[in-house]
Amino acid sequence: MLSELLRLLETHRGGLGLSELSDALNAEPSAVEGMLQMLVQRGRVIVVGADGGVCASCGVQEQCNLLATHQTRYVVVPKTGRVEPGVVCY
């Protein structure tokens, strides 16, 4: 299920929220949240949203749908290992 979660995130540039992921995986949100936390700790996924450090360093905060709706999203870290400002925005 972990590899399926990563594939889902890789296909959605703007990331997905916990409820979207749990629905797509047909799994309990708590189970998906545990997998996401592990992936975040391992540096494979980042948390994007009002509380995320990625948003604080982004130059397009005023135009960001994520910040406007206060949704937390999960995004796969690019193979380069770096997340450029504005890359995960819609």
Secondary structure as a PSIPRED ss2 file (coil, helix, strand):
# PSIPRED VFORMAT (PSIPRED V4.0)

   1 M C   1.000  0.000  0.000
   2 L H   0.000  1.000  0.000
   3 S H   0.000  1.000  0.000
   4 E H   0.000  1.000  0.000
   5 L H   0.000  1.000  0.000
   6 L H   0.000  1.000  0.000
   7 R H   0.000  1.000  0.000
   8 L H   0.000  1.000  0.000
   9 L H   0.000  1.000  0.000
  10 E H   0.000  1.000  0.000
  11 T C   1.000  0.000  0.000
  12 H C   1.000  0.000  0.000
  13 R C   1.000  0.000  0.000
  14 G C   1.000  0.000  0.000
  15 G C   1.000  0.000  0.000
  16 L E   0.000  0.000  1.000
  17 G C   1.000  0.000  0.000
  18 L H   0.000  1.000  0.000
  19 S H   0.000  1.000  0.000
  20 E H   0.000  1.000  0.000
  21 L H   0.000  1.000  0.000
  22 S H   0.000  1.000  0.000
  23 D H   0.000  1.000  0.000
  24 A H   0.000  1.000  0.000
  25 L H   0.000  1.000  0.000
  26 N C   1.000  0.000  0.000
  27 A C   1.000  0.000  0.000
  28 E C   1.000  0.000  0.000
  29 P H   0.000  1.000  0.000
  30 S H   0.000  1.000  0.000
  31 A H   0.000  1.000  0.000
  32 V H   0.000  1.000  0.000
  33 E H   0.000  1.000  0.000
  34 G H   0.000  1.000  0.000
  35 M H   0.000  1.000  0.000
  36 L H   0.000  1.000  0.000
  37 Q H   0.000  1.000  0.000
  38 M H   0.000  1.000  0.000
  39 L H   0.000  1.000  0.000
  40 V H   0.000  1.000  0.000
  41 Q H   0.000  1.000  0.000
  42 R C   1.000  0.000  0.000
  43 G C   1.000  0.000  0.000
  44 R C   1.000  0.000  0.000
  45 V E   0.000  0.000  1.000
  46 I E   0.000  0.000  1.000
  47 V E   0.000  0.000  1.000
  48 V E   0.000  0.000  1.000
  49 G C   1.000  0.000  0.000
  50 A C   1.000  0.000  0.000
  51 D C   1.000  0.000  0.000
  52 G C   1.000  0.000  0.000
  53 G H   0.000  1.000  0.000
  54 V H   0.000  1.000  0.000
  55 C H   0.000  1.000  0.000
  56 A H   0.000  1.000  0.000
  57 S C   1.000  0.000  0.000
  58 C C   1.000  0.000  0.000
  59 G C   1.000  0.000  0.000
  60 V C   1.000  0.000  0.000
  61 Q H   0.000  1.000  0.000
  62 E H   0.000  1.000  0.000
  63 Q H   0.000  1.000  0.000
  64 C C   1.000  0.000  0.000
  65 N H   0.000  1.000  0.000
  66 L H   0.000  1.000  0.000
  67 L H   0.000  1.000  0.000
  68 A H   0.000  1.000  0.000
  69 T H   0.000  1.000  0.000
  70 H C   1.000  0.000  0.000
  71 Q C   1.000  0.000  0.000
  72 T C   1.000  0.000  0.000
  73 R E   0.000  0.000  1.000
  74 Y E   0.000  0.000  1.000
  75 V E   0.000  0.000  1.000
  76 V E   0.000  0.000  1.000
  77 V C   1.000  0.000  0.000
  78 P C   1.000  0.000  0.000
  79 K C   1.000  0.000  0.000
  80 T C   1.000  0.000  0.000
  81 G C   1.000  0.000  0.000
  82 R C   1.000  0.000  0.000
  83 V C   1.000  0.000  0.000
  84 E C   1.000  0.000  0.000
  85 P C   1.000  0.000  0.000
  86 G C   1.000  0.000  0.000
  87 V C   1.000  0.000  0.000
  88 V C   1.000  0.000  0.000
  89 C C   1.000  0.000  0.000
  90 Y C   1.000  0.000  0.000
